[in-house]
Amino acid sequence: MSGQNAYGSHPEYLPDFVNDPRDDDGRQVVTLDLAENRELAAASLSKFPAATGDVIDFESTSYEDRLWWDDEEHWTRMAAELLSSYVQRGERVAIIWGNYVMPAVTMPADVAVRHARDILDAGPHFWIHPLGGSVLIECLMDGQVTVARIPSE
C-alpha cells in the first residue's frame, strides 16, 4: 500500500472540529495509530462477517435494530437517541471510518452527539463503537443504520 493510501494518511478529511486545536470538543478527540486501529477492529468489526466491499453482512448474522435516516437533521436526532445512554454514563465512543485513509478516532459520546452532522459529512460510511461495550452501530451512505451486538467469538 502506498503512503498516500496508507492508514490515517489523510487526517485532514476528518471533521474540522477534530483538527482545530482551539476547539474544546476537538481537544477531547484521540486519533488512533495503526496498531490501536487494528486492536479496535479486532474487538469489533472483525467479529462480524463481511459482505462485498467494506460493509457487514447482516444477512448472515443477527442484529438488534435497523433504522433509516432521511436527511442530516434526522441523522442528528437518531445519533442522539442511539448514544443517549453512553452520554449519560460519560463514556467514550470510537468512530471507525469506511475510508481507511481517515484514522479512527475516539471521543466522549456527548461530543459525538454534538458533532453527529460533522461526522456524517466527513464520511457517510462509518461505525460507532461505544468503548468497553458490546454494541456496534453501522451507518451507511444510503441512510441505513444497523445496531448490533458484537459476537463474543
C-alpha positions in Angstrom: 0.0 0.0 0.0 1.4 3.3 -1.0 2.0 6.0 1.6 -0.7 8.1 0.1 -3.4 5.4 0.6 -2.0 4.1 3.9 -4.0 4.0 7.1 -4.6 7.5 8.5 -2.7 9.2 5.7 -5.4 11.9 5.3 -6.3 13.2 8.8 -7.4 16.4 7.0 -10.5 14.5 5.8 -11.7 14.2 9.5 -14.4 16.6 10.6 -13.0 20.2 11.0 -13.5 20.3 14.8 -11.1 17.3 15.2 -8.2 19.1 13.7 -8.9 22.5 15.3 -6.6 22.9 18.3 -8.8 25.8 19.5 -12.0 23.7 19.6 -12.8 22.4 23.1 -14.5 19.3 21.7 -11.7 18.7 19.2 -9.2 18.6 22.0 -11.1 15.7 23.5 -10.7 13.6 20.4 -7.9 11.0 20.3 -6.6 9.8 16.9 -5.7 6.1 16.8 -2.5 4.9 15.2 -2.4 1.8 13.1 -1.8 -0.6 16.0 -4.6 0.9 18.0 -6.9 0.8 15.0 -6.1 -2.9 14.4 -6.8 -3.6 18.1 -10.1 -1.8 17.9 -11.1 -3.6 14.7 -10.2 -7.0 16.2 -12.5 -6.3 19.1 -15.4 -5.0 17.0 -15.6 -5.1 13.2 -13.6 -8.2 12.7 -16.0 -10.2 14.7 -18.7 -9.8 12.0 -18.9 -11.5 8.6 -18.0 -9.1 5.8 -20.2 -8.6 2.7 -18.9 -7.2 -0.5 -16.9 -4.1 -0.1 -16.5 -2.9 3.5 -19.9 -3.4 4.9 -21.0 -6.0 7.4 -23.0 -9.0 6.1 -26.1 -8.6 8.3 -27.9 -11.1 6.1 -25.8 -13.9 7.7 -25.7 -12.5 11.3 -28.2 -11.1 13.7 -28.7 -7.5 14.6 -30.9 -5.7 17.1 -32.3 -2.9 15.1 -32.3 -1.4 11.6 -33.1 2.3 11.1 -33.1 4.8 8.2 -32.3 8.5 8.3 -33.8 10.7 5.7 -31.6 13.8 6.0 -28.9 15.2 8.2 -31.3 16.6 10.8 -32.9 13.1 11.1 -29.5 11.5 11.5 -28.6 14.1 14.2 -31.7 13.1 16.2 -31.1 9.4 15.6 -27.5 9.7 16.8 -28.6 11.5 20.0 -31.1 8.7 20.7 -28.7 5.9 19.9 -25.9 7.3 22.1 -28.0 8.7 24.9 -27.2 6.0 27.5 -23.5 6.4 26.7 -23.7 10.2 27.1 -25.5 9.8 30.5 -22.7 7.5 31.7 -19.9 9.8 30.4 -18.5 7.1 28.1 -16.3 7.4 25.1 -17.0 6.1 21.6 -14.8 5.1 18.7 -15.6 6.3 15.2 -14.2 3.9 12.6 -14.4 5.2 9.0 -15.2 3.2 5.9 -12.4 5.1 4.3 -9.0 3.6 5.5 -7.1 6.8 4.9 -9.0 8.5 7.7 -7.7 7.4 11.1 -10.2 6.0 13.6 -10.8 8.4 16.5 -12.3 8.2 20.0 -14.2 10.9 21.7 -16.7 11.4 24.6 -20.2 10.2 23.5 -21.6 13.7 24.1 -19.0 15.2 21.6 -20.1 12.6 19.0 -23.7 13.6 19.5 -22.9 17.3 19.3 -21.0 16.7 16.1 -23.1 14.0 14.5 -23.7 16.0 11.4 -20.0 16.8 11.0 -19.2 13.1 11.4 -21.8 12.2 8.8 -20.5 14.9 6.4 -16.9 13.7 6.8 -17.6 10.2 5.8 -21.2 8.9 5.5 -20.0 5.3 5.9 -18.7 4.6 9.4 -19.1 2.6 12.5 -19.6 3.8 16.1 -18.4 1.5 18.9 -19.0 2.6 22.5 -15.7 1.7 24.1 -15.9 -1.1 26.7 -19.3 -2.1 25.4 -20.6 -4.8 23.1 -22.5 -2.7 20.6 -21.6 -1.7 17.1 -23.6 0.8 15.0 -23.0 0.8 11.3 -24.0 3.9 9.3 -24.1 3.6 5.5 -24.3 6.4 3.0 -27.7 5.3 1.8 -29.2 6.2 5.2 -29.2 2.7 6.7 -28.2 2.4 10.3 -27.8 -1.1 11.9 -27.3 -1.6 15.6 -25.8 -5.0 16.5 -24.3 -6.8 19.5 -20.7 -7.7 18.8 -20.4 -11.5 18.7 -18.3 -12.9 21.6 -16.3 -15.0 19.1 
